[in-house]
Amino acid sequence: MRKNLTQLDKKYVWHPFTQMRDWLREDPLIVKEGRGVYLKDMHGRWFIDGVSSLWVNVHGHRNKEIDSAVKKQLGKIAHSTFLGLSHEKAILLARQLIGIVPPGLNKVFYSDNGSTSVEIALKMCFQYWRHKGMAGKTKFIYFNNSYHGDTVGSVSVGGINLFHNIYKPLLFGSYMAGFCEKKLETLLKRHHKKIAALIIEPLIQGAGGMLLCPSGFLKKARLLCSRYDILFIADEVATGFGRTGKMFACEHEKVRPDVMCLGKGITGGYLPLAATITSDKIYRAFLGYYGHKKTFFHGHSYTANPLACSAALANLKIFKKEKTLQKLKPKINYLKIQLKVFQGLKNVKEVRQLGFMVGIELIKNKKAGTPYHWEERIGLKVVNEARKRGAILRPLGNVIVLMPALNISMNTLKKLLKITYQSIVSATGNVK
Ligand SMILES: Cc1ncc(COP(=O)(O)O)c(C=O)c1O
């Protein structure tokens, strides 16, 4: 059966972000089951899920409460459209979300993945200015190394050359900024009449390689946007739902965005759901007679899927009941202490951490500052070593990412760190 599945996969499936030529030569890991922070493959081997199934899983796999919430909802209805209809779970979830996001955000617009939540944010901001009679404000500011998803709109505000450059002819022009307050202010001063919004991953750029934003920059960027009449979009798709140690990364600097994008962990990593949350100010600009064409003409077949909303409600309930964020604190501190050991490795350039988001950047020669060439795929080599030792990781180029579910036990966290350390040593061939 297993061999058969492997053959069928190779015959019929095209995997995301995967060079299929390589895939066809490898023996793929086929996941059969999950339990807590572990995944089991077709051979019956168990692995620690070191990246929470690509940053989505929050309270572990097969969490009793989320399982039962989804099953209960299945007993009622799996899906009905949200276009022209509503349903209980989406309404209740919207109320709960508004209770936890930064003040000033009052309206929830659902979709089904992080990219669409960003797409919606961009379209909303663009259209907002049209309704306000400032049709010239059509452009966006985004940051170098940013990642906001893979749809054409979200790629237009993406700053990772390897992923985004090829699509340039398809993209709308935007302004790219860096983490320099002065330069950002100059850009805003010069172009604010043309700029609809700024989009940022608060405090840490995930897919860019777990790159930390200088302390205070987020707040400053927010202030500048207010000063120059530019909407501020916080993309919390990766950072939301506790990953940085607080429910949302914006809380660290008490930032109130005009629009917030949520996805990934919103359902505890169970089902596809996303939300673009915005202020009454923006919402009200879309109100008017139908003939005035102020309607936000955007929606998806599975917008606000009831099963996903049920999972999301259970996810939020667990945060409260289990005091997840409180229990996370000692684990974050432990992680911080243990990561110092990695810094001593000969091929580790830098270790970056914000809460439970970790990036360990590898370097070929630390003294000479020579990086690994991206084609050497050192990250992949480490991941392969980790797999042999019982952990599933996924690198970002030369950066090894650790982002386990928040409910990982101290013991398993210890195990994960040990495997990661040994795997780096083995793949780079160097210790100190
Ligand atoms: C900050 C950020 N925004 C958006 C996305 C896109 O989310 P999705 O993969 O659900 O489309 C991601 C995915 O990694 C992300 O990290």
Ligand as a Chemical Component Dictionary entry (heavy atoms), coordinates in Angstrom:
data_LIG
# 
_chem_comp.id                   LIG 
_chem_comp.type                 NON-POLYMER 
_chem_comp.pdbx_formal_charge   0 
_chem_comp.three_letter_code    LIG 
# 
loop_
_chem_comp_atom.comp_id 
_chem_comp_atom.atom_id 
_chem_comp_atom.alt_atom_id 
_chem_comp_atom.type_symbol 
_chem_comp_atom.charge 
_chem_comp_atom.model_Cartn_x 
_chem_comp_atom.model_Cartn_y 
_chem_comp_atom.model_Cartn_z 
_chem_comp_atom.pdbx_ordinal 
LIG C1 C1 C 0 2.961  36.700 6.834 1  
LIG C2 C2 C 0 2.234  35.800 5.886 2  
LIG N1 N1 N 0 1.229  36.289 5.161 3  
LIG C3 C3 C 0 0.533  35.507 4.312 4  
LIG C4 C4 C 0 0.865  34.180 4.148 5  
LIG C5 C5 C 0 0.103  33.337 3.173 6  
LIG O1 O1 O 0 -0.712 32.430 3.818 7  
LIG P1 P1 P 0 -1.287 31.155 3.052 8  
LIG O2 O2 O 0 -0.145 30.235 2.840 9  
LIG O3 O3 O 0 -2.318 30.609 3.984 10 
LIG O4 O4 O 0 -1.874 31.640 1.776 11 
LIG C6 C6 C 0 1.914  33.632 4.889 12 
LIG C7 C7 C 0 2.290  32.222 4.727 13 
LIG O5 O5 O 0 3.325  31.778 5.143 14 
LIG C8 C8 C 0 2.632  34.467 5.777 15 
LIG O6 O6 O 0 3.670  33.995 6.491 16 
# 
loop_
_chem_comp_bond.comp_id 
_chem_comp_bond.atom_id_1 
_chem_comp_bond.atom_id_2 
_chem_comp_bond.value_order 
_chem_comp_bond.pdbx_ordinal 
LIG C1 C2 SING 1  
LIG C2 N1 SING 2  
LIG C2 C8 DOUB 3  
LIG N1 C3 DOUB 4  
LIG C3 C4 SING 5  
LIG C4 C5 SING 6  
LIG C4 C6 DOUB 7  
LIG C5 O1 SING 8  
LIG O1 P1 SING 9  
LIG P1 O2 DOUB 10 
LIG P1 O3 SING 11 
LIG P1 O4 SING 12 
LIG C6 C7 SING 13 
LIG C6 C8 SING 14 
LIG C7 O5 DOUB 15 
LIG C8 O6 SING 16 
# 
